[in-house]
Every structure is written in structure tokens, then in C-alpha cells.
């Protein structure tokens, strides 16, 4: 029996991080799931990362992003995403992998919204694959967020400031969004969900209605979201050293054949599953 069959699911806070061992050697990544009750319907967690590459070559960090909006307080020795720092930046849903070059000295403290959570909170859907300065969408003044967050050195204190600032403006979530959230929770964890028709049946609706719901809140199709979670599963299992048979892995996660899986993995991750597997094995032997 292939080793991936009984592999433990990837730890939830690490889902989507590509080559986590390599990134962990370069940057201090912290992910915290403690969220105020008023924000829990909308926000999944807070996260932070810091690095010091002064005098060293840049390092590229890659994440197979969740279909989520992130709002980040960012500081550093150079502009990032074309914006001078410090700044509060809104990162829209990323349709492929999210890559950022870590150079110089930098630090990020951010809030990761649940899929659709930013839109349910604000009524706005940020542009896909785009980064923009935060306006007044969240009810908290960006300038004040920068000042207060950067005044704190401790990551937990920074998270608490963001949590309090957002909780003061949290609305009541609407029923359609709560239904969407429950559905996406199943899509994340249930590896037997591999077709949109299965998801629509779970929701008790048609595929067209499901597509409209995802377009309204998430900005990606249900098919794209489902494929993202299964690709996250594939990458995580490879990184964990739990894959011996790529064809079997592809079949277990719903791909018709290995070639189809390889094309989709390559298009999103940026390299073939076999190349990714070779790199993961090499890293594990160091």
C-alpha cells in the first residue's frame, strides 16, 4: 500500500506553505489561530514573518495560497509590491501560487480572512492577483494601524492590536456566507470531494447557484477552489515525505490520470510534481 494512503493530514496552520523546511531556515514564520469571538466567522488566523537577508542573496518564498484575502502591516528596508513601507496592504485572492522575494530586512504582521470572509465583513471584493493599500473598508484607519502595530515588538501583542481594532467593527454575518463557510470547511478537509457536482450536492443546490455564491464572496470558481485544496494536499504529502507513487497520489485526489495532475500542478506550483518530489527528497537528506 502506498505510504500516502495512511498519511496524517497536514497540520492546518501549515497548509499551502511550499517547501516549509527551506522557508523555516530563512524566515521566522508564526501562525496564530486565536481570534476574537466577534471575528471568528470572518477571520481564520493572524500570521507574522520576519527576515534579515542583509548582505545575503534574496530568498524566494512560495505559498500555494488559500482562496483568501490577507491584510498585512508591512515594514522593511525596501518597497514591496511597488509600495513604500511601512504600509497596510490588502492582498487579494491569488489564483496561482504566491511568490515573494525576501531581501534586506523585513517584517509582516497580517490577518488572514476566511475564504469570502473579507467580502462578508466589508461588502467589498478586492481585485484578484492584486495588492493595494488598505482604505477604510475595515473601519480601522490604516495610519493608526501602522503606528500602533509597529510600536510593538512582540508578535502576540501585534496580533492582539489587530484583533481589537477589527473586532470593534465586526458585523453580523449573513446566512449565505455562513453556509458558504461550512461548505468550504468540508472542501478543505474531505479528500473525497474532487468534483464540483459533489460540492453542489452537499450544499443542496445546483452547480450554477454554487458558482454565483463563490463569485459573490470568494472571487474564484468552486472548481478552482476545490482544485486548490487538493493541490495543497498533494504538495503537503510530498513535503512530508509521504509519497512514493505520484500516479497513485493523483488518482487518490481525483485526477483522471497522472498527466492531467502534472499539468495542473505545474501550472499552479511552477514545477512538475516529479521535480517537486526530487527537491523535497534532497532537502530531507541534508
N, C-alpha and C positions, 0 to 999 in steps of 0.2 A: 504494500500500500504506500502511495506517495506520502512524503512527510508533511506536505502542506495540508493534507486532509484533516489531520487532528491538531493543526497548529492553533495556538491560542490567538484570539483576535488581538489586533494591535491595540496598545493602550490608547484610550480615546484622545488624550491630550497631545499625542504624537502623530495622529492621523494626518497624512498629507506631507509630512516633512521628508523630503528625499535625501537619502544618504545621511541620516541623522547623526551617525557616529562622526563623520567628517565635519559636519557643521558644528557639532559639540566641541571639537578640538579648537575651533577658531572663535566662536562666539558663545557668550553665555545666554542661553535661551531659557526663559522661565514662562510657564503657562499656569495660570491660577483660575480655578473654576468657581471660586466663591463670589457670588453675585447677590446684590440686594433683592429681597423678595419682589419688590415692585418692578425690577428689571428682568427677573428670571424668564418671563415669557419672550423677551426680545434679545437678551444678551447671553451668549454661551460662556464666555470667559474673558479674562484680561490676560495679556501676554506682554512680555518685555524681552528685549535683546540688547546686548551691548558688546562692542568690539573695540580693539585697539590694533590697527594694522599699520601704525606709524613706522615708516622705514621698511615695510614688508609689501610684497605684491598684493594686489586686491584679491579677494576671495569671492567667488560667485555662490550665493546661497539659492537653492531651488526648493520651491514648495508646490506640491500638487494641490492647489488651493481648494478649500471648501467653497461652495457657491454662496459666499457670504461677503458682506461689506465690513471693512475694518476701518476704524477711525484711530489715527495714530498721532501722538505727540512725539515729534522727531527733532533731535538735535544732533549736531555733528560738525566736523571741520570743513565740510564742503556741501554745496547744494545737492539735493536728492530729488529725483524725478523732475528736475528742472526748476525746483523751488528753493529759494534761500531759506536757511534754517536759523533759528528754530521755527517750527510751524506745526499746526494741526492739519493733517491731510486725510482726506476721505479716499480710501481705495475701493473702487467699485469692484463688482464681481469679475473675476478673472476667468476667461473662457478656456485657457490652456494652463501651463504652469506659470507660476510667479517667480521671476528671477530678479535678484538684486545684487549688485556688486558692493561688497563691504570693503571700503577703503578708508584710510585715515582713521579717525576716531569718531565713533558714533554711538547713539543710544536711542531706543524707541520704546515707548510705553503706549500700549494700544488696547482698544476694546474690540473684541470680535463679536459681531452680531450673529445671531442665528440666521440661517437662510430665510430671507424675507423679513427678518426682524427689523432692519433699518427702515424699510418702507412702512411696515406696520407701526413703527414708532413715530416716524416723521411725515408720512404721506408722500415722500419723495423716493424715486428710484434713481440712484446715481448711474452715470454712463458706464457701460461695461468696458473692461480693459482700460480704465482711465483713473488717473489720480488728480484730485483737485483740492484746493484749500477748503476747509470747513467754513460754512457760513453760519447762519442762525438756526439751521434745521433742528438741532438737538435742544435748543433752548438755553444752552450754556455758551457764553461768549468765548470765542476761540482765544482771544488775547489773554483772558483771565485763566483759561485752562493752561496755556503755555507758562504763564508766570507761576501759577500755583504748583503745577506738576514739576517743573524744573527746579523749584525751590527745595524739593525733597530728594534726598539721595537714595533712600530705601525703596525698593520695588514695591513692597507691600503698602507703604504709605502713599506712593503714587497711585496704585490701584484704588485705594480707599478714596482718594480725592476724586478720581474719575467716577467711581461708583456713586458717591454722594452727589456730584454735580448732575449726573444723568438721572438718578432716581427722583430728584426734585421735579422732573418734567415728564415722568413716565405716564403715558395714557393708559386707559383700559384697552386691552387687546380685543379686536373684533373676532367674531366666531369663525369667519372664513380663514383668518390667519391661524387661529388655534388648531383648526382642522388640518391646515397645511403643515404646521409644525409637527403634529402627531404622525402624519404621513411620512414626512422626511425622516423623522426618528427611526421609523421602520426601514426606510430605504438605506439608511446608514448601516444598520446592524444586521439586517437579514440578507445573507448572501444568496438566498434562494430567489430573491427578487432580481430578475435580469431582463424583464420586458415591461414596457410601459403599460401594456394591457393588464398585467398583474397588479400594477400600482393603481390603475383606474378601478379595477375590481375591488381592491381594498378600500378605496375612497367611496365606493358605491356610486360612481359617476362614469360618464363616457370619457374617451380619450380627449376629445375636443374641449370639454369643460375643464379637464385637468390641465390641458395646455394653457387655457386662458388664466387659470389660477396661478400657474407658475410664471406666466408672462407679467401678471399684475404685481406680484410680490418679489420674485426672485430675479427675473431678467434672463433666465435660461430656460430651455425646454425641459420637461420631465425626463426626456430621453437623455439629454446631455448631463443632467444631474445624476441620474442613475448610473450612467457610464463613468462619471467622475468617481463615485463611491466604489465601484468595482475596480477601477484602475488604482485607487488608493489601496484597496485590499491587496491587489497584485504587487504593488511596489513595496508595501509593508511586509508581506510574506517573503519577498526576495531579500529585503534588507535584514530580516530576522534569520536568514539562513535556512528557511523552511521550505525551499523549492528545489527539487531535483529534476522535475519534469515540466517544462513550460507548456507543452501541449495539454497535459492533464490540468495544469493550473488554468489555462484558457477555457477549457471545457467546463471546469467547476464554477467559473464565474460568468458563464453564459455566452461566451463567444462561439460562433458556429465552427470555427477552426482556428488553428494557430496563426495562420497568415492574416486573418481578419484581426485577431488580437494584436499581432505585431504591428499592423498598420496603425491601429488606434492608439496603442501605447506609444509608438514612435511620434505620432502627430502631436500628442499632448505632453509627453515627458521629454521628448527631444532626442531620444536614442532608442534603439531596439531593445526588447526585453532581454535578449541574449547578451547584448553589450552591458546592460544594466546589471545583469546577473554576474557577469565576469568581474565588473568593478566591485560589486558587493563582496564577492568571494575574496578578491585581492585585499580589500580593506579588512576583512575578517582574519586574514593571515598575518597582518602586521603585528 
